Amino acid sequence: MILAALALVTATPDTVVAQIAAARPGDTLVLSGTFTERLVFKVRNYAPAISIDATRATFVPGVFIARSSGIHWRGGIFHNDDPKGYGIQVDGSSDISVTDTQMSGMGFAISFFRSHDLVASRNRIEKWKVDGIRVFWSQHAEIADNVLLDGDPYDPVNHHPDAIQLASGNDRFGVHWVTSDVRAVRNTVRNARGQGITAFHHDTDDGYDRIVFEDNDVLSGYPHGVSLFGARSGSVSGNKVRTAPGVRWAAAVKLGDNVGVRSEKNKVEFYRAPRELPPSIPNAKAQTDN
């Protein structure tokens, strides 16, 4: 049996579309230069996965991966100031990893929609406007060792950007999804103008299955430092949550409507005495500055 040699191919903004079309399973595509047009992988399926080495590349409008599988992305600098913009958006795909990127400014840095077998790891995300990392209507995701700093809401009065957010429920096509088997672990969040790591539950969704929020270090300016609602199993343990200086509410670990969720060894401390405690924390005493 003769095995085809795997290719190591360098692509620039001028050649990348053709190189994506020609890529074979197992290839490595090395991106170089500044990409000012959105880079799209649509209906591209690779087994074994291709590797994208973007450590020498810069991206303005970002990357869109749709109905594809087997794409392992590493590196790259992403920046745009569009509150509706993305760094890397993944939709309807599987076996996708995003690691070691630097992202800033956009509305949504890394977003997974309707996808499974996902990784977002060792990314540095700054000044995002809505959500740093989204896992919506997706399954089997590892969100680990990311650093998320200084969410920058485009509407400070009405919005408070989440660092990492999960969601179940109906998508825009009316299809119902349950987000499950998601691990958000060892992430560092410094988000004085927004929330930390959250998974909320609404009447229109069926909650979550097997959600793990563990060993995260969160500083937040809103009540939801680490919050999980509507999960049927999982763990919220070993997290450290602090309140940012001079904010209105105290950050906390908040759990509700969960069944079979383990919670232990979480540490909540007031970085500085807030003016108010978050709602629904029983038997808590207000702290005031001396």
WOURFEN-V535023 format. One record per helix or strand. SS is the DSSP state (helix for helix, strand for strand). FROM is the first residue (numbers start at 1). TO is the last residue. If there is no record, write none. Layout:
BEGIN
{{SS;FROM;TO} {SS;FROM;TO}}
END
This chain:
BEGIN
{{strand;8;11} {helix;16;22} {strand;28;35} {strand;39;42} {strand;45;59} {strand;63;66} {strand;69;74} {strand;77;79} {strand;86;91} {strand;94;99} {strand;102;104} {strand;108;113} {strand;116;121} {strand;124;126} {strand;131;136} {strand;139;144} {strand;147;149} {strand;162;167} {strand;169;170} {strand;176;177} {strand;179;185} {strand;188;191} {strand;195;199} {strand;208;214} {strand;217;220} {strand;224;229} {strand;231;231} {strand;234;237} {strand;240;243} {strand;249;249} {strand;252;256} {strand;261;264} {strand;267;269} {strand;276;276}}
END
